[in-house]
């Protein structure tokens, strides 16, 4: 899953969890800081919901549980 495909969920979670408007603050944030916040978004937030929905839709042919899927997603984001 590409981060760009769920960017709206990322923006919503940053605003909800941290009260950070990414449109205003992203240029002032280091990549490390962004990833630290992204990796610690709420497991009940929009990003987690999107990841679970993709897994349940059968788009992935793996038997990963939610936590493993989230870890895989965030690892792929960190490698960009």
C-alpha positions in Angstrom: 0.0 0.0 0.0 1.4 3.3 -1.0 1.4 6.2 1.5 0.0 8.4 -1.2 -3.1 6.2 -1.6 -4.0 6.9 2.1 -2.7 10.4 2.4 -6.1 11.7 3.4 -6.2 9.2 6.3 -2.7 10.2 7.3 -3.7 13.9 7.3 -6.8 13.2 9.3 -5.0 11.1 11.9 -2.2 13.7 12.4 -4.9 16.3 13.0 -6.9 14.1 15.3 -4.0 12.5 17.2 -1.5 15.3 17.4 -3.4 18.5 16.3 -0.9 18.9 13.6 -2.1 20.2 10.2 0.3 18.5 7.8 -0.6 21.1 5.1 0.9 23.8 7.3 3.6 21.9 9.2 5.0 19.3 6.8 7.7 21.7 5.4 8.9 22.4 8.9 9.1 18.8 10.1 12.1 16.5 9.7 11.6 13.1 8.0 12.6 11.4 11.2 10.0 13.4 13.2 7.3 12.7 10.6 8.0 8.9 10.7 8.1 8.8 14.5 4.6 10.4 14.6 3.3 8.2 11.7 4.5 5.0 13.3 2.7 5.9 16.5 -0.7 6.9 15.2 -3.7 5.5 17.0 -4.5 1.9 16.2 -8.2 3.0 16.0 -7.4 5.8 13.5 -8.1 6.2 9.8 -4.7 4.8 8.7 -5.3 1.6 10.7 -8.8 1.3 9.4 -7.6 1.6 5.8 -4.9 -1.1 6.4 -7.4 -3.5 7.9 -9.9 -2.8 5.1 -7.3 -3.6 2.5 -6.4 -6.8 4.3 -10.1 -7.8 4.6 -10.8 -7.0 0.9 -8.4 -9.8 -0.1 -6.1 -7.5 -2.1 -3.2 -9.1 -0.1 -2.8 -12.8 -0.4 -0.9 -13.1 2.9 -2.1 -14.4 6.2 -0.6 -11.4 8.1 -2.5 -10.3 11.2 -3.3 -6.6 11.6 -0.1 -5.8 13.6 2.1 -7.5 11.1 0.4 -5.7 8.3 0.8 -2.3 10.0 4.5 -3.1 10.7 5.0 -4.0 7.1 3.3 -0.8 5.9 5.3 1.4 8.2 8.6 -0.4 7.2 7.8 0.3 3.6 7.2 4.0 4.4 10.5 4.2 6.3 12.4 2.8 3.3 11.1 5.5 0.9 
